[in-house]
């Protein structure tokens, strides 16, 4: 038997509301954000979230364990 241990987040890349914190003028700048740029913003946010989990000793609560049958 194998186990998979992960920390995951799922985002809807088309949800403009996710990017308002990054750019309060997003409505006027939508054309400046292609999929690659949106992805990079979300990757950076994920990295910040992991950093915060480590800093505040909350990693265990964010883990997902999946058992995989061989």
N, C-alpha and C positions, 0 to 999 in steps of 0.2 A: 504494500500500500504506500502511496505517496501522499504528501500534503502540499498544498499551495498556500503560502502566506503572502498577503498583499495588503496594500493600502490603495484604495481607489477613489476616484471622484469622476462623476459623469456630468458633462455640460452639453447644452444645446448651443452649438456655435452660432446659430442664427438668432439667438435671443439677445437683442441689442441691450437689454437691461443689464446683462452681465458686465458690460463694458463702460457703463456710465461712471463708475468710480475711477476708471483709467482716463476717461475723457468726458468731462461734464458737457462738452459741446458736441457729443457724438451725433446727435440729430443732424447737425450741419456738416459733419465730417464723415458720414457713412462711407462715402466712396474711397476714403483713405484707408479703410480697413478691409483688406482682402482676407481670404481664409488663412493664409500663412501668418499674417500679422495677428489675427484673432487667436490662432493656435498658440503663437508665442506668448501672447498675454496670458492665456489660460495655463500654459506650462509654468510661467513665472509665478502665477498665483498658487499653483499646486506646490511648487517648491517652497514658497513662503508658508503655506499651510503645514507642510512637513516640518519646516524649521520651528514653527510655533508648537507643534505637537511634541517635538523633542525638548524645546525650551521649558515647557510647562509639564513635562513628564506625563503626557496623555497618549503616547504611542499605542500602548496596549489596547486602549479603548477604541482605536481607529482600525485595528487589524481585522482582517477577514481571513478565516481559516477554511479551506475547502479540502475535503478528503477525496482522494482520487483512487479508485480501484484499478489495479493492474489487469 
